[in-house]
Every structure is written in structure tokens, then in C-alpha cells.
Amino acid sequence: MKILIAMSGGVDSSVAAKLLCNMGHECVGCTMKLFDNCDAGLPRSRTCCSLDDVEDARSVAFSLGMRYYVFNFKDDFREKVIKKFACAYLAGQTPNPCIDCNRYMKFDKLYERARLLGCDKIATGHYARIELDNGRYLLKKAKDRSKDQSYVLYMLTQEQLAHTLFPLGELSKSETRAIAEASKLTNAHKPDSQDICFVPDGDYAAAIERLTGKTAAPGNFVDAGGNVLGMHRGITHYTIGQHRGLGLSLPERRYVCKIDADSGTVTLGKSDELYSCEAIVRDFNWINGEAPLKTIRCTAKIRYRQPEQAATVEPLSENEALIRFDAPQRAVTPGQSAVLYDGDTVLGGGVIIR
């Protein structure tokens, strides 16, 4: 089998390549060049697209006897990930650009290149599993629950799952590191990336201003009744559930409960005002390719590290659903993704609109 392997320069994708080479497959390594750090005003270090990372990936590919390419996807990344990220923040949402990167880069553009190179499948270093069951492909959680990345893969289709491999799905992170050490890979002890690659300092508001040239206008902090509590610096500085950095002196702690881009207001409230029992989700992708015909019971996550919560889900259309949680959930945030599970199996997911 001929396999195109996405290599970030990190230990996970390197070990995925090593495992597939050991199985006797014809493996081709590649790194996606997604942006110029200097163009974004970012330091070269600590980002998955730095020259050091490319050289790490190239070194591992060479040691494994693989052909290796660097693909220039900067224009697509800027349009489909960076621009979408910035527009969402300017609209008062809190997006997850890593999900869009998976959707549009790894499992869209990369598939196109794989076909051009005559590859049968692509592989990545994600911690997740794929199983074939009665003619349908299932996306399942990784064996190592602490590293499970199925949440950020909910957009995969049956066609994509049929042509994807996740070699690390049955491994723990410690086992992956051990394989890298035993194989004498140059990046065996390289730390994992923790930041959004094009916002390594975590300052989203500054990044949006740098990327778009737009500065969010100051506006009013208000309470649920519309009473003005003070002035804020611009909506891009805030997210639902935030209580630090508000710059207000109030008699008791207040949290961001709502961001209204149209009026430019940020609504503050007490902790109990953050809780909601429902979420409307759009751009929904059902992994099996079909929305259920009736309401279903399952569990749901509304952010990456949140434990799953029992819920009832009512399909509103092929790509929209209403999630009703058994217990109120804190900080249901527009722009984040809600992902549904049946045990270990991902049913699908979409973007929260309210």
C-alpha cells in the first residue's frame, strides 16, 4: 500500500511513519507549509510551521528511507482557517481553528495531493481509531483516553475514513515516546505543541488585529437588564465564562455571559447565569453519512477537555441539531464545537451557534 504521511516534525507523526514503514508499506512523508511566520509577525520558534519543524520531519523521513515533500498550502490556510478564525472572533464567537485545519488542510488539500501522488491512503499522528462495521466506517476514541483526539476529527466523512490511517490509536503517549527512543528518532524528546500555531503567544485579540488590520471598537459592559457597568476594550478580548482581565471594580465577581457583535456589548452576570441546558449546533456532520430520523440519546462534549455529558439530541435538519443536556452546562460558547458520542464511537458534531 502507498501511504502519504502528514509529518509536523513532532514525535507523534514521526512514530506513525516509523510504524507504517515497519509494516512494509511504501511511505511518502510530507509537511504542510501553512503560513510565513514573519508575515504574521510571529517568532519562528514554538510553531508547527517553523523551519526547525520542517527539518525535523525531513530528518526523520530520510532516516526511514522515505521520499519527502513540503507542500505550500499558505493561501488555502489563510483563506479557510486564519480568515475564518478572525471573522468568528469579530462576530463575537470563540472558534477552534485546529478543527478547521483538520477539515480543510489535512483531510481535504492533503487528500488531493495524495491522489496526485498515486497514494492509497493518508496517515496522521492523531490519537484516534477507525473501524469497519457492517460496511460503515466508525471513528472511535483512542486507547489512551488522556490523549484522545477524536473530538477534533468529527468532520470526517465515510469516504475520508476509508482512506485514512491513525497508527497511534492503540498506543499510549508513553509507548509512542518509547518507540521513538528505541528507533533513535531525532525528535524523540521534543515537547508537544500546546498553542494555536499562528497565535503562539495566546494573545488572540492582538493576532486578529495583526492579521486583519482591524481593531475591535470599545463598547459597554452591561448586565442582563441592559444596565451599563463600564467600558470594555473590544469584543475580541473576551470569551464566554471569562472573569479575569475585565478591568472593572465590582462588588462581586462577574463573568462574560454573552457577546453581541451587532451592538458591541458584552453582558456580564453571576456564575449561575453561565449555565444552559440547550445548544443549537449547525454545520453538523454525521459520521455515518445520515442524520437520524428521530431524537437520540448519547453523550456530548462542548469543548475539547470537557468530560462527556448525557444528552438528548433532536435533528432539526441534515446539518443542524438541538442538544438538550440532562444537567445544565457551564459556558456553552458560540463558535466552539459540540461532538456526540455513543460509548467509544463518535456520532458526529458541529459548531455551536447558541
N, C-alpha and C positions, 0 to 999 in steps of 0.2 A: 504494500500500500504506500502511496506517495502522500506525505503529510506536510502541510505548511504550518510551522510553529511560530506563534507570536512570542517574541522574546523581548522583555522590557529591560534586561540587564540584571534583573533580580534573581534571587536563588530559586523561587518557585518555578518560573518559566524555564530556567536552565535545567532543573531536575526533570521537569516534564519532557524536555528534549532528550535528556540522557536516557530516561526510561523507554521512550519510543525508539530511540536508536538501538538500545539493547534488545528490543523485540525484533529487530531486523527490518524495520520499515525504512523506506527511502525518505529521509527527513530533510527539509529545507527550512532554514531559520530566517526570520525577518524581524525588523524593528520598524515601528511606525514613527516617522518624524511628524510631529503634530503641531509644533509651533517653534518660532525662534525666540529663545529666552530674552535676547537683547531687544527684540521688537516689543515684547511685553513689559520690558523694564524689570526683568527678574534676574536674580543671580543664577549662574549655571548649576551650582550645586543643589542637592536635595530635590531635584525634579526628575521625573521618569524620562524626560526627553533630553537630558543633558548629554554632552559629548562623552562624558565618563561612562554613562549607562550604555550608550551605543558601543563603546569599546569593550565593555564587559560582556555584552551579548555577542559581539563579534569574536571575542577571545574564546568563549565557551563553544560557539559554533565551530570554530577552527579546531579546537581540541577534540571535538566529536566527529570531525571529518565531514561536516555539513556545508552545503552551499549557504550563503548568507546574503541578504539584501536589506537595504534601508529604503523604505517606501515613503515618498513625500506626500503626506495627506494634510498638509497645513491648511490649504484653502477650505477643504471639507470640514476640518476640525473647527476652524474659525467660524464658519457659517452655521454648522449644525450643533456644535457644543458650546463654544465660547459665547457666541452671539445669543444663543438661546438662554444660556445661564444669565447673562447680563440683562436681557429683556425680562426674564422672570423676576429678578430682583427689583427692577424698576417698576414692575407691576405689583409689587408687594408680596411676592411669593418667595419661598426658600427651596430652590431646586437641588437636585442631586446630579451633577454633571457626569459623575462616573457611570451612571446608568445610561446616559445618552452616549457616552463614549463607547460603551459596550454595544449599544444598539446600532449606532451609525458607523463606527470605525471597525471594531473587532469583528462584528458579525454582519457587516454589510460591505464596506470597502475591502476588507481583507478577504472576504469570500470571492469578490470579483477578481482579485489578484490570484487567489488560489486556482480559480478556474483557468485563468490565462496561463498559469504555470503547469497546468495539467495535473493538479493535486486532487486527490480523492476526498481529503478531509482537512480541516484546520484543527489545531490544538492550542490550548492556552494553559496557564498555570493556575487557573481558578480552582478553588476547593468546592467542588460540587460533583454530582454523579448523573449519568444518563443511563436509563434502562429502557429496553424494548419490551412492551407488554401488550399482547394481543394486537399486534400491528400498529400500536401507538407508542411514541417515544415519551418517556416520563423524565422530567427534571426533578432530581432528588437532592436532599441535603447531603453535605459531605459527612464522612465518618467522623471527622474531628469537628464537633459542634462549635468549638471556640473559634474555628477558622472558617466556618461555613459561609460561602458567598452566594448561595442560591438566590438571596434577596435581590442582588443586583443583576440577575440573569433572567428575571421573569418575562422579559420581552422576547425570548427565543421562540421560534416557530417550529412546527414539526419538520419542515424542510431543513432548517438550520441545525436542529438537534440530530438529524440523520447524518449530518456531515461535520459533526463536532466531536472532539475527544477532550476529556478532562482527566489526564493521567494521575492527578493528585487526589482524586475524590475519595480514595480508600486509605489515604495516608494521614498521619498527624503531622503537624508542623515540625516536631522534633525528629520524626522519621525522615522528612524531607531534608532537613539540615544534615542528618547523619549520612544520607546518600550523597549529598553534595561534598561533605568532608571526605568520605571514602573514595569518591571519584576525583578528588583533588581539584574541584572546580574553583576558579579564582575568586568567585563571589560567594563562597560557602558561608562566610560570616557577615555578609553585607546586611545591614539593618533594613527592615521593611519600610516602604514609603508610607507615610501617615497623612500627607496633605493632598489637597487637590493640586494636581501637577502645575497648573498655571496660576495658582494662588498659594505658593509655599509658605508665606508668612501668615496666612489665615485672615488677612485684612480684606474682606470681601468688598467693602464699600470703596476702599482705595483702588482695588483691582478693577471694579466696574467703571470708576471714573477714568482710570488709565486706559481701559480697553475701549470705551465708548466716547470719551471726551465729554460725558455728561455728568453733572453734579446734581444729586438729588436735592431738591429745594427744602429748606427748613419748613416745618409746619407745627401744628398743635398736637400736644398730648391731650387726650380727652378721656373722660370716664364714660361708663356705659350710657349715662344720661346726656352726653354731649357737652358736659361742662369742661371748660379748658383748665388743664392742670399745669401747663407750662409749654415751652417750646422744645422741639426735637431738632436734630441735626440733618434730617433727611431719611426717608423710609429705608434706604439701602443699609442703614446702620443697625437695623433691628430684625428680629425674628420672633415668632410666636413662642411664648414661655420665658423670654429673656427678662431678667430683673437687674442685672448689673449694667453699669455704664449708661444709665438713663439721665444722669446729671440733674436729678430733682431731689429736693428735700421735702419728703412727705412724712406724715405721722406714722405710717405703717408701710410695709413692703408692698410694692405694686409690680405686676407682671404685664408684659405685652400680650394682649388678648386678641387684637385684630389690627391689621394694617390695611388702610384704604388708600390705594394709589390715586383714585379719582379726586378725593378731597384732600389728600396729603396728610390725613390724620392718622395717629397711632393711638389706639384705645388701650388704656391700662385698667387693670382690675385686680381683685384679690385672687389668691391661689385657686379658690374653688370655682372661679369664673373661667378657668382654663379648661375645665372638663366638659366633654361632649360624648354622647352615646352614638353619634352617627357620623358618617363621612360619605360624601359623594365622590366617586372616582371615575375619571374619563380616560380616553386612550387606552382602554382595557385590552389586554392580551390574554386570552385563554390558551394555555399551553396545548391543550388537545385540539385546538382549532375551532371549537364551537362553544358558544355561550350556553349554559344550562337553560333548560326550558322552565325551570321553577326555582324557587328560593332554596338555597342550600345552607347546611351547617358546616362550619370549618373553623380554622383559626386564622388570625390576621396579624400582620406587623405593619405599623405605620412609620417606622424608622428602622435603620439597619440593625442597631444593637438592642432594640426593644424585645423583650420576651413576647412570644405569640399570645394573642388574646382570643378567647372564644367569641364567635360572632355568627350572625345570620346575614347572608348576602343575597340581595334581590337584583337580578339582572334587569336593567332598565332598557337596554338595547344591546346590540352586538358589542359595543365598545364603551358602555357606561354601566356602572353598578352602584347600588346603595348598600353600604355596610352598616349594620346595626350591632353594636357591641353589647355583650351581656353586662359588662360593667363600664362605667364612664371612663374615657381615656383622656389623659392629660396632653394638652398641646397638639391637637390634631392640626397639622400645618399644611396649608395650600402650597403646592409645588413639590412636596415630598411624595414618595411612592407608598402605596398600600399593597402588600403582597399577601396572597391567600395560600394556605397550606391545608393538606389533608394528611396528617401524620408527617412522614418524611417527604411527601410529594408536593411540589409547587403546582397549584392550580392555575395561577396567573396573577396579574397585577396591573396597576395603572397609577395615574397621577391624581392626587387629591386636589379637588377644586374647592371644596368647603366641607 
